[in-house]
């Protein structure tokens, strides 16, 4: 079936200096069945892979650490006005669920949110999975950790103490990929390094510092 | 046992004069001649010549028709299918069976048949080696020796190992008295018993055969052709003119016969064993007069009659479906649901001896076992459909895809927002049904089958499901890392 009409994931070119305001959608987003989750397992896996890669590229383009379904459904990511098709809430949730799974490569993680109902019930659970907001890992915490560590080593900052603010907002990291990285994601990445014994996080909330070994 | 080889050989020779290889329908039943009707069917029958079992003819179906007594082997039906023309039968003899010996019916050939045997060609394959040479001994002593019994006179026996011999014999006697084959030499159409076409369902190839018969009787050459043309036209006029009259006449008599059949049926249920078999015989005669095929009453009353009924029904159905004159399956796009077939089949039976849905499904499930050219198939949803054996899922998928690919070059009727030369368009089950002549139910099942196989994918819209070529699978596999990697490298300064 060698037709010229095969889908291709056109990789979006993003320049850090002048980021285009609109995210160029890859060609397969104009294939109407793309917006219906497929029942055939093999087809579905392929479709989910395409969605995952689209969502990651979109978030990387817009520097989004997380997506909130309610508002994201109205964005061009899930809603193709030119085509007149959109992904339903249920299907979008299924896509994100798949991205969270091992099969999806752990490219997403649902946020544990303080839920008012569970707090009212006695706060036993403390937090519950609401599946409204989701971290999108176009870089996983482990990948961020590697990048950070590589930068620390190449700039001779082993043993130095850096504040979290410096790590993502400082002049030294201007133009770096993790510039302006979400605080939660940064902490997750540092958590990976702590576990590996390559970093130590100390200080109170709001004024944490980190020391790299 | 003490026969000399030459006598044995001679008898065998006579037998093959007597037996004729016959044609079978697609359902492996004897194809009937015009005017020929099926009277009785019995399974588990074997053939004997004189005292001896005929090898390869030991387990088959016996079909008694108004013209012939046929044997069709279960194992190799096409190879071992023979018949005796009843017109060649001098007399039948009944043997009720004793202890381990099965009941048998013996057919003795007519004297004229025996005398002329040397002039005819053998047609039964197993005896093909014995050429029709003049026998070394004069046939005379044998001809005169009918009273000497089986040892001397060539005879053919049907051995009934699962019962049915009594009804077979009764109907055989009836057929020998009626001598329906004499009608063959009577002038052809128009004939009141034939022109109404009530045999059409039970006699595939009826048209060609009656033509062939007519042709033989005409003078040859251009004059003959011309005369035949004139007569055909006259005949057509007559038939057309009488058509409506005939239809009414048929309907009137059908009503009477149905009433009669019902009356007999109620009597048969209350009556004793003896009277019920008579009633059954009449019942089946009236049913066959209506052009019906196998009915329950046409079959032996042995313990196996239930399964025999189902297997005969199975063959009936296969014939009904593949009959070229009707072209039922072809008209339905090569596939139809079992429920639709059940309705059409029962309608064709004219409201008499309707087949129950249970028997019908059982019969359909036998197609595989009976090696018939029809296949019962169960879709994922449980829908049962009927299709030709040569029709495979691969072929169906290929034809669906061919059509969808053709849509790439056809501009959609209304303005569409996607890249149609690239993706074509999605189609509904309704469109597919129209395109391929399927029912909508069958169309959606076939589409889902193609989806299951990864050839198609779906789009759930507000107006229902549309099926598209599956571009998800066709796309070259791009790993997420490489797709993202280039993104990320761009992010680096």
Interface residues (C-beta under 8 A of the other chain):
Chain A: X1 X3 X4 X5 X6 X7 X8 X9 X11 X12 X13 X14 X15 X16 X27 X28 X30 X31 X32 X33 X35 X36 X38 X39 X40 X42 X43 X46 X47 X49 X50 X52 X53 X56 X57 X60 X61 X82 X83 X84 X105 X107 X138 X139 X175 X176 X177
Chain B: X401 X405 X408 X417 X418 X419 X421 X422 X423 X424 X426 X451 X452 X454 X457 X458 X459 X460 X466 X468 X470 X471 X472 X473 X474 X475 X476 X478 X480 X483 X484 X486 X487 X488 X490 X491 X492 X493
